[in-house]
Amino acid sequence: MRNDTKIAPRGRGRPRKFDEEAVLRAALQRFRTLGYSNTSLDDLAEATGVNRPSLYAAFGDKKALYLAGLARTHASVDATFAALYAVDYPMEKMLKALFLGSLEGFLTGEDGPSGCIAVNTAATEAVSDPDIRAALAAFVALQDGWIEKLMTQAGSKDPLGDAQIASSVIHSLSTRARAGTPRADLIAIGKKATALLLG
């Protein structure tokens, strides 16, 4: 039986000898692979190469580390959307970049395609945990907001509605990638969604 209860923090005054950003990336990948509930502190220690007391001292308990990982994902997604917005593509090129860029990320992972951590792990925990639910809601709002801006920029007649459709396609691509759908089939879905949104 795994023990994910709080662990005693280490003594004060000892300098940290690890890169917190690298540790957070590694923890995020382990959460993405196993899901929140199935990831223990021992799993995280193994993935990061940092012992449990040091993880606790740096980040807090498992939930705090998970939420920090989600926050890192949100920041990365925000930067990616900002870069796409900056190039000001026409509608078709923007949609291709949006769908292809998303699915390529979803096809990565420790042991194979892992999809999006927010879609595939936070959604499970959001039912019972208000903090994770709030983080997931913030992620969805961030994604919808950026895609609506992209749709407006590209001349959509219904930016909000088109953004919600595009977001739904992206969430589906994440789930399908994790389920093992071949890359070619995921690309085909993206192309069909692009054609639908172009009307």
KOLDOFI-416074 format. One record per residue (C-alpha): z, x, y; residue in three letters; residue number from 0. Coordinates in steps of 0.25 Angstrom, whole numbers. Example, Ala and Ser with C-alpha at 12.3 -4.5 7.8 and 13.67 -1.06 7.14 Angstrom:
// residues 2
[[31; 49; -18]; "ALA"; 0]
[[29; 55; -4]; "SER"; 1]
***
This chain:
// residues 199
[[0; 0; 0]; "MET"; 0]
[[-4; 6; 13]; "ARG"; 1]
[[6; 7; 24]; "ASN"; 2]
[[1; 4; 38]; "ASP"; 3]
[[14; 2; 45]; "THR"; 4]
[[18; 10; 57]; "LYS"; 5]
[[22; 25; 55]; "ILE"; 6]
[[31; 33; 62]; "ALA"; 7]
[[25; 41; 74]; "PRO"; 8]
[[26; 56; 74]; "ARG"; 9]
[[35; 64; 83]; "GLY"; 10]
[[32; 66; 97]; "ARG"; 11]
[[26; 79; 103]; "GLY"; 12]
[[16; 82; 92]; "ARG"; 13]
[[2; 84; 98]; "PRO"; 14]
[[-9; 76; 91]; "ARG"; 15]
[[-18; 85; 84]; "LYS"; 16]
[[-30; 75; 82]; "PHE"; 17]
[[-41; 69; 90]; "ASP"; 18]
[[-37; 54; 92]; "GLU"; 19]
[[-51; 50; 95]; "GLU"; 20]
[[-56; 56; 81]; "ALA"; 21]
[[-44; 49; 74]; "VAL"; 22]
[[-47; 36; 80]; "LEU"; 23]
[[-61; 37; 76]; "ARG"; 24]
[[-57; 40; 62]; "ALA"; 25]
[[-47; 29; 61]; "ALA"; 26]
[[-57; 19; 67]; "LEU"; 27]
[[-67; 23; 55]; "GLN"; 28]
[[-56; 21; 45]; "ARG"; 29]
[[-53; 7; 51]; "PHE"; 30]
[[-67; 4; 51]; "ARG"; 31]
[[-69; 7; 37]; "THR"; 32]
[[-57; 1; 31]; "LEU"; 33]
[[-53; -10; 41]; "GLY"; 34]
[[-40; -11; 48]; "TYR"; 35]
[[-31; -17; 37]; "SER"; 36]
[[-36; -8; 26]; "ASN"; 37]
[[-34; 5; 35]; "THR"; 38]
[[-21; 11; 33]; "SER"; 39]
[[-14; 22; 41]; "LEU"; 40]
[[-16; 32; 30]; "ASP"; 41]
[[-31; 28; 30]; "ASP"; 42]
[[-31; 31; 45]; "LEU"; 43]
[[-24; 44; 43]; "ALA"; 44]
[[-34; 48; 32]; "GLU"; 45]
[[-46; 45; 41]; "ALA"; 46]
[[-41; 52; 54]; "THR"; 47]
[[-34; 64; 47]; "GLY"; 48]
[[-21; 60; 56]; "VAL"; 49]
[[-8; 57; 49]; "ASN"; 50]
[[-2; 43; 51]; "ARG"; 51]
[[9; 47; 60]; "PRO"; 52]
[[-1; 54; 69]; "SER"; 53]
[[-10; 42; 69]; "LEU"; 54]
[[2; 33; 73]; "TYR"; 55]
[[6; 42; 84]; "ALA"; 56]
[[-8; 43; 90]; "ALA"; 57]
[[-12; 28; 88]; "PHE"; 58]
[[-1; 20; 83]; "GLY"; 59]
[[-2; 11; 71]; "ASP"; 60]
[[-14; 7; 63]; "LYS"; 61]
[[-17; -5; 72]; "LYS"; 62]
[[-16; 4; 84]; "ALA"; 63]
[[-26; 14; 78]; "LEU"; 64]
[[-35; 3; 74]; "TYR"; 65]
[[-35; -3; 88]; "LEU"; 66]
[[-38; 10; 94]; "ALA"; 67]
[[-50; 12; 85]; "GLY"; 68]
[[-55; -2; 89]; "LEU"; 69]
[[-53; 2; 104]; "ALA"; 70]
[[-61; 15; 101]; "ARG"; 71]
[[-72; 6; 95]; "THR"; 72]
[[-72; -3; 107]; "HIS"; 73]
[[-74; 9; 116]; "ALA"; 74]
[[-85; 15; 108]; "SER"; 75]
[[-92; 1; 108]; "VAL"; 76]
[[-90; -1; 123]; "ASP"; 77]
[[-97; 13; 125]; "ALA"; 78]
[[-108; 10; 116]; "THR"; 79]
[[-112; -3; 123]; "PHE"; 80]
[[-110; 4; 136]; "ALA"; 81]
[[-121; 14; 132]; "ALA"; 82]
[[-130; 3; 127]; "LEU"; 83]
[[-129; -5; 140]; "TYR"; 84]
[[-132; 8; 148]; "ALA"; 85]
[[-145; 10; 142]; "VAL"; 86]
[[-150; -5; 146]; "ASP"; 87]
[[-159; -8; 134]; "TYR"; 88]
[[-168; -20; 134]; "PRO"; 89]
[[-163; -31; 124]; "MET"; 90]
[[-170; -27; 111]; "GLU"; 91]
[[-166; -12; 112]; "LYS"; 92]
[[-152; -15; 116]; "MET"; 93]
[[-150; -24; 104]; "LEU"; 94]
[[-156; -14; 95]; "LYS"; 95]
[[-147; -3; 100]; "ALA"; 96]
[[-135; -13; 99]; "LEU"; 97]
[[-137; -17; 85]; "PHE"; 98]
[[-142; -4; 79]; "LEU"; 99]
[[-131; 4; 86]; "GLY"; 100]
[[-120; -6; 81]; "SER"; 101]
[[-125; -6; 66]; "LEU"; 102]
[[-126; 9; 66]; "GLU"; 103]
[[-112; 10; 70]; "GLY"; 104]
[[-108; 0; 59]; "PHE"; 105]
[[-115; 8; 48]; "LEU"; 106]
[[-105; 20; 50]; "THR"; 107]
[[-92; 21; 44]; "GLY"; 108]
[[-83; 30; 35]; "GLU"; 109]
[[-88; 24; 22]; "ASP"; 110]
[[-100; 17; 26]; "GLY"; 111]
[[-104; 6; 36]; "PRO"; 112]
[[-91; 1; 43]; "SER"; 113]
[[-96; -8; 54]; "GLY"; 114]
[[-88; -11; 67]; "CYS"; 115]
[[-73; -9; 66]; "ILE"; 116]
[[-71; -20; 76]; "ALA"; 117]
[[-80; -30; 68]; "VAL"; 118]
[[-76; -26; 54]; "ASN"; 119]
[[-61; -23; 55]; "THR"; 120]
[[-55; -29; 68]; "ALA"; 121]
[[-61; -42; 65]; "ALA"; 122]
[[-52; -43; 52]; "THR"; 123]
[[-39; -39; 59]; "GLU"; 124]
[[-42; -48; 71]; "ALA"; 125]
[[-38; -61; 64]; "VAL"; 126]
[[-23; -56; 63]; "SER"; 127]
[[-21; -45; 73]; "ASP"; 128]
[[-22; -49; 88]; "PRO"; 129]
[[-24; -34; 93]; "ASP"; 130]
[[-36; -32; 84]; "ILE"; 131]
[[-41; -46; 87]; "ARG"; 132]
[[-41; -42; 102]; "ALA"; 133]
[[-48; -28; 99]; "ALA"; 134]
[[-59; -35; 91]; "LEU"; 135]
[[-61; -46; 102]; "ALA"; 136]
[[-62; -35; 113]; "ALA"; 137]
[[-72; -28; 104]; "PHE"; 138]
[[-80; -40; 103]; "VAL"; 139]
[[-79; -43; 118]; "ALA"; 140]
[[-84; -29; 121]; "LEU"; 141]
[[-96; -30; 112]; "GLN"; 142]
[[-100; -44; 117]; "ASP"; 143]
[[-98; -40; 131]; "GLY"; 144]
[[-107; -27; 130]; "TRP"; 145]
[[-118; -34; 122]; "ILE"; 146]
[[-118; -45; 132]; "GLU"; 147]
[[-120; -35; 143]; "LYS"; 148]
[[-131; -28; 135]; "LEU"; 149]
[[-137; -42; 133]; "MET"; 150]
[[-137; -45; 148]; "THR"; 151]
[[-142; -31; 151]; "GLN"; 152]
[[-154; -34; 141]; "ALA"; 153]
[[-157; -47; 147]; "GLY"; 154]
[[-151; -57; 137]; "SER"; 155]
[[-151; -72; 141]; "LYS"; 156]
[[-138; -74; 134]; "ASP"; 157]
[[-131; -61; 134]; "PRO"; 158]
[[-117; -66; 129]; "LEU"; 159]
[[-124; -74; 118]; "GLY"; 160]
[[-133; -63; 114]; "ASP"; 161]
[[-121; -53; 114]; "ALA"; 162]
[[-113; -61; 105]; "GLN"; 163]
[[-125; -62; 95]; "ILE"; 164]
[[-127; -47; 96]; "ALA"; 165]
[[-112; -44; 94]; "SER"; 166]
[[-112; -54; 82]; "SER"; 167]
[[-124; -46; 76]; "VAL"; 168]
[[-117; -33; 78]; "ILE"; 169]
[[-104; -38; 71]; "HIS"; 170]
[[-113; -43; 59]; "SER"; 171]
[[-119; -29; 58]; "LEU"; 172]
[[-105; -23; 58]; "SER"; 173]
[[-101; -32; 46]; "THR"; 174]
[[-114; -30; 39]; "ARG"; 175]
[[-114; -15; 40]; "ALA"; 176]
[[-100; -15; 34]; "ARG"; 177]
[[-105; -24; 23]; "ALA"; 178]
[[-116; -13; 19]; "GLY"; 179]
[[-128; -20; 26]; "THR"; 180]
[[-139; -9; 26]; "PRO"; 181]
[[-143; -3; 40]; "ARG"; 182]
[[-157; -9; 39]; "ALA"; 183]
[[-152; -23; 37]; "ASP"; 184]
[[-142; -21; 49]; "LEU"; 185]
[[-153; -16; 58]; "ILE"; 186]
[[-162; -28; 54]; "ALA"; 187]
[[-150; -37; 58]; "ILE"; 188]
[[-150; -30; 71]; "GLY"; 189]
[[-165; -32; 73]; "LYS"; 190]
[[-164; -47; 70]; "LYS"; 191]
[[-152; -49; 80]; "ALA"; 192]
[[-160; -41; 90]; "THR"; 193]
[[-172; -50; 88]; "ALA"; 194]
[[-163; -63; 89]; "LEU"; 195]
[[-157; -58; 102]; "LEU"; 196]
[[-170; -55; 108]; "LEU"; 197]
[[-174; -69; 105]; "GLY"; 198]
***
